[in-house]
Amino acid sequence: MAKIGLYFGSFNPVHIGHMAIAGYMTEFAGIDQVWFVVSPHNPLKKKETLLADHHRLSMAMIAIGDNDRLKASDIEFRLPVPSYTIDTLTYLKEKYPKNEFCLVMGEDNLYTLHKWKNADELVKKYAIYVYPRPGTLKPSSPLLSQILSSTVTHYVKAPLMEISGTFIRDGIQKGKDMSYFLPPAVWKYIKEMHFYEK
């Protein structure tokens, strides 16, 4: 049985922070594979800033290349929108019954669990691997505290990453060279397609 870490995100665009986290999970956290689950629409985010689904999936695939411990997944493209993690996991568990699935998320996302659909059911079935995010504060929420009390949480000492998609998109819009923050092939794709420019 393979342990699969599901790394959900818009990946708009995928950047070296994402790649470093995924690499850390497979090399140091006991996870066999990390799947980048490209989300068509996060219910907690505005949609208008998103590139088309297939472009974000293509960038994830380009970033991963031939690394067989990482995979880009379009599974949520075929599920009802907006996509909810509990529904995606139910589908994946039925489709791949021999795999053990867990979640990979930043500490900031962990503290939004009380806003998730069926979070109490989710955390009872799936472990969560949490990487640190700078400046994250736990909100004061009795519901969140209750959910976290029944969560199997593995805090991993992955490097702190302050790179974000917003930072990269803003930099490109301002004409900055953002190549240092992206896998080279992804930067090439963005430049060729003129993504995120004014």
Contacts in CASP RR format, 6 or more apart in sequence:
PFRMAT RR
TARGET T0000
AUTHOR 0000-0000-0000
METHOD contacts of the structure
MODEL  1
MAKIGLYFGSFNPVHIGHMAIAGYMTEFAGIDQVWFVVSPHNPLKKKETL
LADHHRLSMAMIAIGDNDRLKASDIEFRLPVPSYTIDTLTYLKEKYPKNE
FCLVMGEDNLYTLHKWKNADELVKKYAIYVYPRPGTLKPSSPLLSQILSS
TVTHYVKAPLMEISGTFIRDGIQKGKDMSYFLPPAVWKYIKEMHFYEK
1 98 0 8 1.000
1 99 0 8 1.000
1 100 0 8 1.000
2 32 0 8 1.000
2 33 0 8 1.000
2 98 0 8 1.000
2 99 0 8 1.000
2 100 0 8 1.000
3 30 0 8 1.000
3 31 0 8 1.000
3 32 0 8 1.000
3 33 0 8 1.000
3 99 0 8 1.000
3 100 0 8 1.000
3 102 0 8 1.000
4 31 0 8 1.000
4 32 0 8 1.000
4 33 0 8 1.000
4 34 0 8 1.000
4 35 0 8 1.000
4 96 0 8 1.000
4 99 0 8 1.000
4 100 0 8 1.000
4 101 0 8 1.000
4 102 0 8 1.000
5 25 0 8 1.000
5 31 0 8 1.000
5 33 0 8 1.000
5 34 0 8 1.000
5 35 0 8 1.000
5 101 0 8 1.000
5 102 0 8 1.000
5 103 0 8 1.000
5 104 0 8 1.000
5 129 0 8 1.000
6 34 0 8 1.000
6 35 0 8 1.000
6 37 0 8 1.000
6 88 0 8 1.000
6 89 0 8 1.000
6 92 0 8 1.000
6 101 0 8 1.000
6 102 0 8 1.000
6 103 0 8 1.000
6 104 0 8 1.000
7 18 0 8 1.000
7 21 0 8 1.000
7 22 0 8 1.000
7 25 0 8 1.000
7 34 0 8 1.000
7 35 0 8 1.000
7 36 0 8 1.000
7 37 0 8 1.000
7 104 0 8 1.000
7 105 0 8 1.000
8 37 0 8 1.000
8 39 0 8 1.000
8 85 0 8 1.000
8 88 0 8 1.000
8 103 0 8 1.000
8 105 0 8 1.000
9 36 0 8 1.000
9 37 0 8 1.000
9 38 0 8 1.000
9 39 0 8 1.000
9 42 0 8 1.000
10 38 0 8 1.000
10 39 0 8 1.000
10 42 0 8 1.000
10 45 0 8 1.000
10 50 0 8 1.000
10 56 0 8 1.000
11 18 0 8 1.000
11 36 0 8 1.000
11 38 0 8 1.000
11 56 0 8 1.000
11 59 0 8 1.000
11 60 0 8 1.000
12 49 0 8 1.000
12 50 0 8 1.000
12 51 0 8 1.000
12 56 0 8 1.000
12 165 0 8 1.000
12 169 0 8 1.000
13 51 0 8 1.000
13 56 0 8 1.000
13 59 0 8 1.000
13 165 0 8 1.000
13 168 0 8 1.000
13 169 0 8 1.000
13 182 0 8 1.000
13 186 0 8 1.000
13 190 0 8 1.000
13 195 0 8 1.000
13 196 0 8 1.000
14 36 0 8 1.000
14 56 0 8 1.000
14 59 0 8 1.000
14 60 0 8 1.000
14 63 0 8 1.000
14 182 0 8 1.000
14 183 0 8 1.000
14 186 0 8 1.000
15 163 0 8 1.000
15 165 0 8 1.000
15 168 0 8 1.000
15 181 0 8 1.000
15 182 0 8 1.000
15 183 0 8 1.000
15 186 0 8 1.000
16 163 0 8 1.000
16 181 0 8 1.000
16 182 0 8 1.000
16 183 0 8 1.000
17 161 0 8 1.000
17 163 0 8 1.000
17 181 0 8 1.000
18 36 0 8 1.000
18 63 0 8 1.000
19 63 0 8 1.000
19 183 0 8 1.000
20 158 0 8 1.000
20 159 0 8 1.000
20 161 0 8 1.000
21 104 0 8 1.000
21 131 0 8 1.000
21 158 0 8 1.000
21 161 0 8 1.000
22 34 0 8 1.000
22 36 0 8 1.000
22 70 0 8 1.000
22 104 0 8 1.000
23 34 0 8 1.000
23 69 0 8 1.000
23 70 0 8 1.000
24 131 0 8 1.000
24 156 0 8 1.000
24 158 0 8 1.000
24 159 0 8 1.000
25 31 0 8 1.000
25 34 0 8 1.000
25 104 0 8 1.000
25 129 0 8 1.000
25 131 0 8 1.000
25 156 0 8 1.000
25 158 0 8 1.000
26 32 0 8 1.000
26 33 0 8 1.000
26 34 0 8 1.000
26 69 0 8 1.000
26 70 0 8 1.000
28 156 0 8 1.000
28 158 0 8 1.000
29 129 0 8 1.000
29 154 0 8 1.000
29 156 0 8 1.000
31 102 0 8 1.000
31 104 0 8 1.000
31 129 0 8 1.000
32 69 0 8 1.000
33 69 0 8 1.000
33 70 0 8 1.000
33 71 0 8 1.000
34 69 0 8 1.000
34 70 0 8 1.000
34 71 0 8 1.000
34 104 0 8 1.000
35 70 0 8 1.000
35 71 0 8 1.000
35 72 0 8 1.000
35 73 0 8 1.000
36 60 0 8 1.000
36 64 0 8 1.000
36 70 0 8 1.000
36 71 0 8 1.000
36 72 0 8 1.000
36 73 0 8 1.000
37 73 0 8 1.000
37 75 0 8 1.000
37 76 0 8 1.000
37 88 0 8 1.000
38 53 0 8 1.000
38 56 0 8 1.000
38 57 0 8 1.000
38 60 0 8 1.000
38 72 0 8 1.000
38 73 0 8 1.000
38 74 0 8 1.000
38 76 0 8 1.000
38 77 0 8 1.000
39 76 0 8 1.000
39 83 0 8 1.000
40 53 0 8 1.000
40 76 0 8 1.000
40 77 0 8 1.000
40 81 0 8 1.000
40 82 0 8 1.000
40 83 0 8 1.000
41 47 0 8 1.000
41 50 0 8 1.000
41 81 0 8 1.000
41 82 0 8 1.000
41 83 0 8 1.000
42 82 0 8 1.000
42 83 0 8 1.000
43 82 0 8 1.000
43 83 0 8 1.000
43 84 0 8 1.000
44 112 0 8 1.000
44 115 0 8 1.000
49 169 0 8 1.000
50 56 0 8 1.000
51 195 0 8 1.000
53 74 0 8 1.000
53 77 0 8 1.000
55 193 0 8 1.000
55 195 0 8 1.000
57 72 0 8 1.000
57 74 0 8 1.000
57 77 0 8 1.000
58 189 0 8 1.000
59 186 0 8 1.000
59 189 0 8 1.000
59 190 0 8 1.000
60 72 0 8 1.000
61 72 0 8 1.000
62 183 0 8 1.000
62 185 0 8 1.000
62 186 0 8 1.000
62 189 0 8 1.000
63 183 0 8 1.000
63 185 0 8 1.000
63 186 0 8 1.000
64 70 0 8 1.000
64 71 0 8 1.000
64 72 0 8 1.000
65 185 0 8 1.000
75 88 0 8 1.000
75 91 0 8 1.000
75 92 0 8 1.000
76 83 0 8 1.000
76 88 0 8 1.000
79 87 0 8 1.000
79 88 0 8 1.000
79 91 0 8 1.000
80 87 0 8 1.000
84 116 0 8 1.000
84 117 0 8 1.000
84 118 0 8 1.000
85 103 0 8 1.000
85 116 0 8 1.000
85 117 0 8 1.000
85 122 0 8 1.000
86 116 0 8 1.000
86 117 0 8 1.000
86 118 0 8 1.000
86 119 0 8 1.000
86 121 0 8 1.000
86 122 0 8 1.000
87 117 0 8 1.000
89 101 0 8 1.000
89 122 0 8 1.000
89 125 0 8 1.000
89 126 0 8 1.000
92 99 0 8 1.000
92 101 0 8 1.000
93 99 0 8 1.000
93 101 0 8 1.000
101 126 0 8 1.000
102 126 0 8 1.000
102 127 0 8 1.000
102 128 0 8 1.000
102 129 0 8 1.000
103 126 0 8 1.000
103 127 0 8 1.000
103 128 0 8 1.000
103 129 0 8 1.000
104 128 0 8 1.000
104 129 0 8 1.000
104 131 0 8 1.000
105 128 0 8 1.000
105 129 0 8 1.000
105 130 0 8 1.000
105 131 0 8 1.000
106 130 0 8 1.000
106 131 0 8 1.000
106 132 0 8 1.000
106 133 0 8 1.000
106 136 0 8 1.000
107 130 0 8 1.000
107 131 0 8 1.000
107 132 0 8 1.000
107 133 0 8 1.000
107 136 0 8 1.000
108 133 0 8 1.000
108 136 0 8 1.000
110 128 0 8 1.000
110 130 0 8 1.000
110 148 0 8 1.000
110 153 0 8 1.000
111 136 0 8 1.000
111 137 0 8 1.000
111 138 0 8 1.000
111 139 0 8 1.000
111 144 0 8 1.000
113 119 0 8 1.000
113 122 0 8 1.000
113 123 0 8 1.000
113 144 0 8 1.000
113 147 0 8 1.000
113 148 0 8 1.000
113 151 0 8 1.000
114 141 0 8 1.000
114 143 0 8 1.000
114 144 0 8 1.000
114 147 0 8 1.000
116 122 0 8 1.000
119 147 0 8 1.000
120 146 0 8 1.000
120 147 0 8 1.000
120 150 0 8 1.000
123 147 0 8 1.000
123 148 0 8 1.000
123 150 0 8 1.000
123 151 0 8 1.000
123 152 0 8 1.000
124 150 0 8 1.000
127 152 0 8 1.000
127 153 0 8 1.000
127 154 0 8 1.000
128 151 0 8 1.000
128 152 0 8 1.000
128 153 0 8 1.000
128 154 0 8 1.000
129 154 0 8 1.000
129 156 0 8 1.000
130 153 0 8 1.000
130 154 0 8 1.000
130 155 0 8 1.000
130 156 0 8 1.000
131 156 0 8 1.000
131 158 0 8 1.000
131 161 0 8 1.000
132 155 0 8 1.000
132 157 0 8 1.000
132 158 0 8 1.000
132 160 0 8 1.000
133 160 0 8 1.000
133 161 0 8 1.000
134 160 0 8 1.000
134 162 0 8 1.000
138 144 0 8 1.000
163 181 0 8 1.000
167 181 0 8 1.000
168 178 0 8 1.000
168 181 0 8 1.000
168 182 0 8 1.000
168 196 0 8 1.000
169 196 0 8 1.000
171 178 0 8 1.000
171 196 0 8 1.000
172 178 0 8 1.000
172 190 0 8 1.000
172 195 0 8 1.000
172 196 0 8 1.000
172 197 0 8 1.000
173 196 0 8 1.000
173 197 0 8 1.000
173 198 0 8 1.000
175 197 0 8 1.000
178 187 0 8 1.000
179 187 0 8 1.000
182 190 0 8 1.000
189 195 0 8 1.000
190 196 0 8 1.000
END
